[in-house]
């Protein structure tokens, strides 16, 4: 079994064991098994870091075996610089989520932990798949555990949120399925991505394919105007669900652009890049403004996620080294920062059971340690230099200014909004005099929570201060991708 | 008629089934236990032997014609018969405790009638002659009418039986009328001769089309597609749940087999005509089945409408068979996708009804969707099995139902015809609507709180079979290649001869 297979199937196997054997009266054992499972799953991804050759743009750790021979579908896995960090990020966030949900989940613990472990395996599968249908199977299968996580452990309006999440994303994915089958027929019966990259396609075909993929990926990212499911879902999802959703699941969509839309339909991507840049800028500027007026902390962070993902798509569609690398770096950074933001809200929610900004005030007085972490994460969320949030945004803005000054200008102005809504929320929740007796009774974070916060804080700072390991890995692959995208695929 | 050794060999399983049905009817007279354990065991044993025999024949792979071309034994038919026998076995396992609780096991008719209905399916599938197919169909449906009415003192069941009988008789009439037209036009009831006559071109096209319309109507009744679907929701809801499964499970395989024999083997040269008819039927089924299912509160009725929409998908595979002078590969691809679809559909239906039957045992009928509330808290295992079947029916990977939809879509789009591309887009949008009501069942089981805290109890046989059934849906989702290849191989063989 190859390393990638191991990375995918280890968490899934642990998850199945938990589902099958766990009972509610053994919640303690279940939690430990889940933690061990998550740690083992993280450990098996670490050799990838040691063995990855960052000078090569080729797929590495390739596994290729026939899966469904009738349709020529292969179990084809591989990793390049674009997908590399997401495998590690997913396994890492999974550990964080298991620790963070240690006490807050008390009912059906085995199903909760099992769902997260299986989900993490499936998402790693999405990042590793090099066969169109294998990608689709992993991509869609993630819906099932997430639907259950939101619906079982969510807030008061969880059912609406679960359905909205499932049906919204399914709609986009089904159009992508049509595009995948279309490519299968056009390429003479192959679901292999490399074959599709080389396949000449007419301008109309590329346009249809581009928009079919856009339907799936734009919903997942989510881009304006199909972002409306995200705030609803984030508000209702349990803390762990929100963290995984924001940190990893949104990246599945953005990753899809790099793996499918750009290289398979390069001409259409260029043709419609204006539209994509426009939508991204609206997400950055307008959704940033929307975030400012939110009264609910989770909703605010959800809108801020949309705005940050706008930077990602903006970076992709200016077709420059800086833009694409910056977009990917921003994805990784946002993975750390958004998970940290949602877990911070979770810490408060576990104690006060409210997400309203107005229900807090002066938390710093009673929870000084926690407030320090929250300040760091807030700074990272507005892109302060020295934190993870800065690197990606700065690269994208630089790329955008080179591409067109005014686009860069608009994107840069969004940094101000980002700072405004994040810091304003921080001020209202943490600073000032103690707001009410709930806040007065707050206990500071316990060692378990401290561990979660510290791990995330370390990642955020490390990535902010020394981003070289992150950018180095992707250079060769991004260069090759852009080279490929620059070539027209129109048939002569 | 010449009856040679081969004739006898092709009919061994049917003869065994017939003989054992008679033996079991007599044997049962001596059985006194309330759940008729001995009869049940003997029936299952018979079915297992029959299924094994069919599998042996099917894997042998040869095609034989017996009894002067009246019946045919080929891989497609044998596999369908094998799966039908297995499906009937599973139905009996799930249905026996339910039937016992409702006084349907006072006599052993349930077992005898079931065996006869299976015999009917076998004859339908292996008939190579219009009349033989018709006889098989009548044997199946007459046994089914009696099965629906088996609960004599139950008003809804009796009403369903009468409805089923009247509409079923009409459908049989349509079919017979169509067959007589074709006989008039071609001068033969033998499917192979009819095919040759049509190919020769010396037949009055108008009479042929006229007969074809009636045959398609009859088939549409049996498959339960719009606008001939009216009986499905009423009969599904009214019949005792065990019998609903008996009607909604294995007979779908037989109906598919019959459709292949009549339309593909008999009238492939008329494909351009019947494909258009099926297209209308399938669009209607997808639309109405999915939209109507949303509004149902009764699980059985909802599953009935879901069946209608799923059959619409099966027809989509059939209409993709012959397009612009296509090759053998092309038709194989299309028809085998339909066959794969039907088989996975039956498998999932069995699991979902299995759970429903399990829940309705404690003296009450589990019929409303709300009866499933909080099942996950009462029994995570059965809730999991139900959830797997629902996600599979909705076509979410990695479950068997997804690959069924994928192969049908693929068959449509390989043609390259824009009309078929639009059909594929229409079909996926309809399955998006479908996802809503399947998800609702999952929602009720997982997100709602249970109304009762009663434990779900199941006999060992039910438990084991239900678990295997659920596992099989997942396993087919992870490794669908084998069954796909099997379908493709048997369809290719059928088309090749």
Interface residues (C-beta under 8 A of the other chain):
Chain A: X19 X66 X67 X68 X69 X70 X71 X108 X111 X133 X136 X137 X140 X141 X143 X144 X147 X148 X151 X152 X158 X159 X162 X163 X166 X167 X170 X171 X174 X175 X177 X178 X181 X182 X184 X185
Chain B: X376 X377 X380 X384 X391 X396 X397 X398 X402 X403 X406 X407 X409 X410 X413 X414 X416 X421 X424 X425 X428 X429 X431 X432 X435 X436 X439 X442 X443 X446 X447 X479 X480 X481 X484 X485 X488
